């Protein structure tokens, strides 16, 4: 198949591709909310002890996938199902999240998430930047006496110089960072001096 030569530049094409990717991610989050709502409804109707069998046979989902989708529904459903600007004081920023950002933001408590989104340029962060910002926020919360430059500096120093392990919990949501440093340990973003 031969395509006609385009008058567009590679930069224009890249811009279009990135726009489509971003919109697809937003659709994925919205669709995950809908599926999570359906799974929540079905779980109430399926007889006790039959849930895993129903998941496997009816929708080909594992327990962890179903749990993740139902959590997305619980945490984002009320906000995404309301018109932009409703569903909470800062509900509008959530409408601009993509699926991956929505999952990563489970690392911030629900009651603090809107403010975190409003205080940070989450929509323009890479996955790595968002994860790092969340970890820094967790360290800051556990060490409110430190100036921001100090906890950012400490985080960067640790990541660059100490062997560490960045993993997720069983459900695939929480960022858990395990590492040791001469005078403190960071675990799930909590600093113990």
C-alpha positions in Angstrom: 0.0 0.0 0.0 1.5 3.3 -1.1 0.6 6.5 0.7 0.6 10.0 -0.8 3.4 12.3 0.4 2.0 14.5 3.0 2.5 18.3 3.2 2.7 18.0 7.0 5.9 18.0 8.9 7.0 15.1 11.1 6.5 17.4 14.1 2.8 18.0 13.1 2.3 14.3 12.7 3.9 13.6 16.1 1.6 16.3 17.6 -1.5 14.5 16.1 -0.3 11.1 17.3 0.3 12.5 20.9 -3.1 14.1 20.9 -4.8 10.8 19.9 -2.8 8.9 22.5 -3.9 11.4 25.2 -7.5 11.3 24.2 -7.4 7.5 24.1 -6.0 7.4 27.6 -8.9 9.7 28.8 -11.4 7.4 27.1 -9.7 4.4 28.8 -10.2 5.9 32.2 -13.8 6.7 31.4 -14.4 3.2 30.1 -12.7 1.7 33.1 -15.1 3.6 35.4 -18.1 2.2 33.4 -16.7 -1.3 33.5 -16.0 -1.0 37.2 -19.5 0.1 37.9 -20.9 -2.9 36.0 -18.6 -5.2 37.9 -19.7 -3.7 41.2 -23.3 -4.3 40.2 -22.6 -7.9 39.1 -20.7 -8.7 42.3 -23.8 -7.9 44.3 -25.9 -10.2 42.1 -23.6 -13.2 41.7 -24.2 -15.9 44.4 -21.7 -16.0 47.2 -18.7 -18.1 46.3 -19.3 -17.8 42.5 -17.6 -14.5 41.9 -14.2 -15.7 40.6 -15.9 -18.3 38.4 -18.2 -15.7 37.0 -15.3 -13.3 36.3 -13.3 -16.0 34.5 -16.2 -17.5 32.5 -18.2 -14.4 31.8 -15.8 -11.5 31.2 -12.3 -13.2 31.3 -11.0 -11.0 34.1 -8.8 -12.0 37.0 -9.6 -11.0 40.5 -6.9 -8.3 40.5 -8.2 -6.8 37.3 -11.7 -6.7 38.5 -10.6 -5.2 41.9 -8.7 -2.5 40.1 -11.6 -1.6 37.8 -14.0 -1.5 40.8 -11.6 0.7 42.7 -11.4 3.1 39.7 -15.2 3.2 39.7 -15.4 3.9 43.5 -12.8 6.7 43.4 -13.4 8.3 40.0 -16.9 7.3 39.1 -18.7 10.0 41.1 -16.5 12.7 39.6 -16.3 11.5 36.0 -20.0 10.8 35.8 -20.8 14.4 36.8 -20.5 17.4 34.4 -17.1 19.1 34.3 -16.7 21.4 37.3 -19.1 19.4 39.5 -18.4 16.4 41.7 -16.2 18.2 44.1 -14.4 21.4 44.7 -11.7 20.6 42.3 -13.4 17.8 40.3 -12.6 19.5 36.9 -8.9 18.5 36.9 -9.9 14.8 37.2 -11.7 15.0 33.8 -8.3 15.6 32.2 -6.6 12.5 33.6 -5.7 9.6 31.5 -6.0 6.0 32.6 -2.3 5.6 33.7 -2.4 8.9 35.6 -5.6 7.8 37.3 -3.9 4.6 38.5 -0.7 6.3 39.6 -2.7 8.8 41.6 -4.0 6.0 43.8 -0.7 6.7 45.6 -2.3 9.9 47.0 -5.1 9.5 49.5 -8.5 10.2 48.0 -9.3 13.1 50.3 -6.0 14.8 49.2 -6.1 13.9 45.5 -8.0 16.9 44.1 -5.6 19.3 45.9 -2.6 17.4 44.7 -3.8 17.5 41.1 -4.5 21.3 41.5 -1.1 22.0 43.0 0.9 20.0 40.4 0.8 20.0 36.6 -0.3 16.3 36.6 -1.6 16.5 33.0 1.8 17.4 31.6 3.9 15.0 33.7 5.4 11.7 32.5 4.6 8.6 34.4 8.0 8.7 36.0 7.7 12.4 37.0 4.2 11.7 38.5 5.5 8.7 40.5 8.5 10.7 41.8 6.3 13.7 42.7 4.0 11.4 44.7 7.0 9.8 46.5 8.4 13.2 47.3 4.9 14.3 48.6 4.8 11.2 50.8 8.2 11.9 52.2 7.2 15.6 52.8 4.1 14.5 54.7 6.1 12.3 57.0 8.8 15.0 57.5 6.9 18.3 57.5 9.9 20.0 59.3 12.1 19.7 56.2 12.2 22.4 53.6 11.0 21.3 50.1 14.5 21.6 48.7 15.8 19.2 51.3 13.3 16.4 50.7 13.7 16.7 46.9 17.4 16.7 47.4 17.2 13.7 49.7 15.0 11.8 47.3 17.3 12.5 44.4 20.4 11.5 46.4 18.8 8.3 47.5 17.6 7.3 44.0 21.0 8.1 42.5 23.2 6.5 45.1 21.4 3.8 47.0 20.2 0.5 45.6 16.5 0.6 45.8 13.4 -1.3 44.6 10.4 0.4 43.2 7.4 -2.0 43.2 3.6 -2.0 43.4 1.4 -3.7 45.9 -0.6 -6.9 45.1 -3.5 -4.9 43.6 -1.1 -2.9 41.4 -1.8 0.5 42.8 0.4 1.8 45.6 3.9 2.8 44.9 6.2 1.1 47.4 9.8 2.1 47.6 12.1 0.0 49.8 15.6 1.3 50.5 18.0 1.9 53.3 20.1 5.0 53.8 22.6 5.6 56.6 20.2 7.4 59.0 16.8 6.5 57.8 14.6 4.1 56.0 12.0 5.0 53.4 9.1 2.6 53.0 5.9 3.3 51.1 7.0 6.9 51.1 7.3 7.1 54.9 10.6 8.2 56.4 11.8 6.8 59.7 14.7 8.6 61.2 
